[in-house]
């Protein structure tokens, strides 16, 4: 039977996030890149984790308020809570946006947001508006493209800080590496929408967690795409994520959690650490040109209960 595109069952609880802070462990230090990078970044990928800072911006797109918190590498000791308005660490860092799921926010998705910032990425994370008094409002905004277009606006505003005289981020964003995007559940669908129905050609790396197929791949977008999904997800169907994966050209990969549902690997499953290591190394390869991170991917994903499928060859 052919798979049906864009059909989601039981989405009413998609992305409901747990509270609780996440502290990045000191064991998240990353290895040196090899020579022969695919990209020409402004600096090599950092080898040690950073402390994390956070700044908040009151942005909007039309009448849609897009309160955005940007998490970033900061001066100080790694492993603690994000520090508001902390000085940015030395360096020039790529941008990787993160989209929360239904009922969530940037803080509740700390287990996926903070490791990126600690690894050397600027991570804008918007709080999406709802279109009704109930949480179901976000579902319509994903299917009509509003949230994907919100992300494009947040990316534009974030990149503009690189040229904002006097701003702490001025000259500190690697705008030549392209932009990464990631998200879970409705946020994962928002992420996939940026590669398909509402394309943003600035995107060069994407990690949709627990998404469904949002449309045909857009020729304008050339991105390395990693899918992460539980094969027993009762909210966002696994087969529709596999369909989305099959439709995209390489480089691409799919990390399957066997016997796992919608979000256990984010907040408590034993394979959370393997998921984060794979996800961060995917962004390190795609946005820093770190070929050592690329070569670690299969090992990152080599844990009981995980299946790794990948085609990492760039077309000539």
C-alpha positions in Angstrom: 0.0 0.0 0.0 1.5 3.4 -0.9 2.3 5.7 2.0 0.2 8.7 2.5 2.0 12.0 2.7 1.2 14.6 5.5 -1.2 12.4 7.5 -0.6 12.4 11.2 -2.5 10.5 13.8 -3.0 11.6 17.4 -1.0 14.8 17.0 -2.8 16.5 19.9 0.0 15.6 22.3 2.9 16.0 19.9 6.0 17.5 21.4 4.6 18.0 25.0 7.8 18.7 26.8 9.0 17.8 30.2 10.3 20.5 32.5 13.6 20.1 34.2 17.0 21.6 33.4 19.7 19.8 31.5 23.4 20.2 32.4 25.9 19.3 29.8 28.4 16.9 31.2 32.2 17.5 31.0 32.5 14.3 28.9 31.1 16.1 25.8 34.6 17.3 24.6 34.9 16.7 20.9 37.9 15.6 18.8 40.1 17.7 16.4 39.0 17.9 12.8 41.0 16.3 10.0 42.3 18.1 7.0 40.5 18.1 3.7 37.3 19.7 5.0 34.2 19.8 2.8 33.7 23.5 3.7 36.1 26.4 4.3 34.9 27.6 7.8 36.3 30.6 9.6 37.8 28.4 12.3 38.3 24.8 13.1 35.6 23.0 15.1 36.2 23.6 18.8 37.6 20.6 20.7 36.3 21.5 24.2 32.9 22.4 25.5 31.9 26.0 26.3 29.9 27.6 29.0 26.5 28.7 27.6 25.1 32.2 27.4 21.5 33.2 26.5 20.1 36.5 25.1 16.4 37.2 24.4 15.0 39.1 21.5 11.4 40.4 20.9 11.2 39.8 17.2 8.1 39.4 15.0 6.9 38.5 11.5 3.9 40.7 10.7 1.5 40.2 13.6 3.2 37.0 14.8 5.3 37.6 17.9 8.5 35.6 17.8 10.2 35.9 21.2 13.5 34.2 20.5 16.2 33.1 22.9 19.6 32.7 21.5 21.9 30.2 23.2 25.6 30.6 22.4 29.2 29.7 23.5 30.1 31.9 26.4 33.1 32.7 28.5 33.3 30.8 31.8 33.3 27.2 33.1 31.3 24.7 31.0 28.5 22.6 32.5 26.4 25.1 34.3 23.1 26.8 33.6 23.0 29.3 30.7 23.9 32.8 31.9 21.8 35.6 30.6 23.8 38.1 28.5 27.2 36.4 29.3 30.1 37.5 27.1 30.4 35.5 24.0 33.5 33.2 23.8 36.3 33.9 21.5 35.7 32.7 17.9 33.4 32.8 15.0 30.5 30.4 15.2 27.9 28.9 12.8 24.2 29.3 13.4 21.9 26.4 14.0 18.2 27.2 14.8 16.0 24.9 17.0 12.2 24.6 16.8 10.3 23.3 19.9 7.4 20.9 19.7 3.8 21.4 20.8 3.5 22.6 24.4 7.3 23.1 24.6 9.7 26.0 24.7 13.5 26.5 24.3 14.1 25.6 27.9 12.2 22.4 27.9 14.2 21.3 24.9 17.4 22.0 26.7 18.6 18.4 26.2 18.9 19.2 22.4 19.5 23.0 22.5 22.3 23.2 25.1 24.7 20.6 23.6 24.8 22.6 20.4 25.6 25.8 22.1 28.3 24.1 24.3 29.8 22.6 21.1 30.3 26.0 19.5 27.1 26.9 17.7 24.8 30.0 17.9 21.4 28.5 18.6 18.3 30.8 18.1 15.3 29.1 19.5 11.9 30.9 18.9 8.8 30.5 21.0 6.1 30.0 18.5 2.8 31.8 18.9 -0.4 29.9 19.1 -3.4 30.8 16.8 -6.1 29.8 19.3 -6.7 29.6 23.0 -5.7 25.9 23.0 -2.4 24.3 22.2 -3.8 22.7 19.1 -3.3 26.1 17.4 0.2 25.3 16.5 -0.8 22.3 14.4 -2.5 24.5 11.8 0.5 26.8 11.7 2.7 24.0 10.9 0.6 22.7 8.0 0.0 26.2 6.6 3.7 27.0 6.6 3.5 29.8 9.2 6.1 28.1 11.5 8.5 27.4 8.7 8.3 31.0 7.6 8.7 32.1 11.2 12.0 30.2 11.3 13.2 31.9 8.1 12.5 35.2 9.8 14.3 34.2 12.9 17.3 33.2 10.8 17.2 36.5 9.0 17.1 38.5 12.2 19.9 36.3 13.8 22.2 36.7 10.8 21.6 40.5 10.8 23.3 40.7 14.2 26.6 39.9 12.6 26.5 43.3 10.9 24.9 45.2 13.8 27.4 47.8 15.0 28.0 47.5 18.7 26.1 44.3 19.2 28.0 41.5 21.1 27.4 39.1 18.1 28.8 41.6 15.5 31.4 39.8 13.5 31.0 36.6 15.5 28.7 34.6 13.3 30.0 32.4 10.5 27.6 33.5 7.8 29.5 31.7 5.0 28.9 28.1 6.3 25.1 28.2 5.7 22.6 27.7 8.5 21.5 24.6 10.4 18.0 23.9 11.5 16.6 21.2 13.9 13.4 20.5 15.8 11.2 17.9 17.3 7.7 16.8 16.5 5.8 19.9 15.2 9.3 21.5 15.3 10.6 18.6 13.3 7.8 19.1 10.8 8.6 22.8 10.7 12.2 21.8 10.0 11.2 19.5 7.1 8.9 22.2 5.7 12.0 24.4 5.2 13.5 21.7 2.9 10.2 21.2 1.0 7.0 23.2 0.9 8.5 26.5 2.3 12.2 26.3 1.3 15.0 28.4 2.7 18.1 28.1 0.5 20.4 29.3 3.3 20.0 25.9 5.0 22.9 23.5 4.6 22.2 21.1 7.5 19.0 19.9 9.1 18.0 17.4 11.8 14.2 16.7 12.0 13.4 14.7 15.1 10.1 12.8 15.0 8.7 14.5 11.8 6.4 13.5 9.0 6.8 14.2 5.3 5.8 17.8 4.6 6.2 17.8 0.8 8.5 17.2 -2.1 12.2 18.2 -1.7 12.9 21.7 -3.0 15.6 22.0 -5.6 16.7 25.3 -4.1 17.8 23.7 -0.8 21.0 21.6 -0.7 21.3 20.4 2.9 22.8 17.4 4.8 19.7 15.9 6.5 19.7 13.6 9.5 16.3 12.1 10.6 15.9 10.8 14.2 12.7 8.7 15.0 11.4 6.0 17.2 9.9 3.1 15.2 7.0 2.8 17.6 6.1 6.5 17.5 2.3 6.7 17.9 2.1 10.5 17.2 4.2 11.2 14.2 4.2 8.1 12.0 7.6 6.4 11.4 6.7 5.3 7.9 6.1 9.0 6.9 9.5 10.0 8.2 11.0 7.1 6.2 9.2 8.4 3.1 10.6 11.8 3.6 14.1 10.3 4.0 13.7 8.2 0.8 12.7 11.3 -1.2 15.7 13.4 -0.3 19.1 13.3 -2.1 22.3 12.5 -0.2 24.0 13.4 2.0 21.4 12.0 4.4 21.1 9.6 7.3 18.4 8.0 9.5 18.8 7.1 13.2 16.1 4.7 14.2 15.3 4.0 17.9 13.9 0.4 18.0 10.9 -0.1 20.2 10.8 3.6 21.2 8.0 6.1 20.9 7.8 9.8 20.3 10.3 11.4 22.6 11.9 9.0 25.1 15.3 9.4 23.5 15.2 13.2 24.2 14.4 13.2 27.9 15.3 9.9 29.5 16.0 6.9 27.2 19.3 5.2 27.7 20.3 6.2 24.1 19.9 9.9 24.7 23.7 10.4 24.8 24.2 8.5 21.6 21.5 10.6 20.0 23.1 13.8 21.1 26.5 12.8 20.0 25.2 11.8 16.5 23.2 15.1 16.2 26.1 17.3 17.3 28.6 15.6 15.1 26.2 15.9 12.1 26.2 19.7 12.6 29.9 19.8 13.2 30.5 18.1 9.9 27.9 20.1 8.0 28.6 23.5 9.4 32.3 23.4 10.5 33.5 21.0 7.7 34.7 18.7 10.4 35.4 15.4 8.5 36.5 13.7 11.7 33.0 14.3 13.1 31.6 12.8 9.9 33.8 9.7 10.3 32.5 9.3 13.9 28.9 9.2 13.0 28.5 5.5 12.7 30.3 4.9 16.0 28.2 7.6 17.7 25.1 5.7 16.6 26.5 2.2 17.5 24.4 1.4 20.6 22.0 -1.4 21.3 18.5 -0.5 20.1 19.7 1.9 17.4 19.8 1.4 13.6 22.0 3.7 11.5 21.3 4.2 7.8 23.4 6.7 5.9 24.4 7.9 2.4 27.0 10.6 3.1 28.3 11.1 -0.4 28.1 14.6 -1.8 27.1 14.8 -5.4 29.8 16.2 -7.7 
